[in-house]
Amino acid sequence: MQDDRKAHQITLQELGIIPKEPKRKEEVRKQYAFPCGGCVCSHCANNVETPDTCTGEMKEPCFTCDYCKHYDGKGTDRRLQDCDKYIVTDEHARRLRRHMKIINRRKAHQ
C-alpha cells in the first residue's frame, strides 16, 4: 500500500533549531467620530477639503480626498499616514505647539 501523503522537507523551524517567525499583527485603526480622522490630509494646506483655516498657504491643490471611500462612500481607502505633498497648516502647527513642554536645561542638570 502506498501512502497518499506527500513527503516534504523538514525545515529548521520544525526541528526547533530556528525559532518560528512571530505572526505580524494587523494594524488596528483608531476609531474616530469623523471618518477622515487620523489622515494627514485633514491638516494639509494643499488639501482643498481641509477643515482648517489656511487661506494663502496652498502651494499645489491636492484632490486625493475625492478618490477616497471615506469622502463619498465610493472608491478605495486612501487614508494616508505619509504624503510627499504634505504641508502642515499654521492653525494645526499652533495647536501642536501648545502641547509642547519647555524644559529648563539648568534645572535638569542640577
Secondary structure, DSSP 8 states (H G I E B T S, - for coil): ----S------HHHHTSS--------------SSTTTT-GGGGBTTBTT-SS--TT--SS-B-GGGGBHHHHS-SB----S--TT--B-HHHHHHHHHT-----HHHHH-
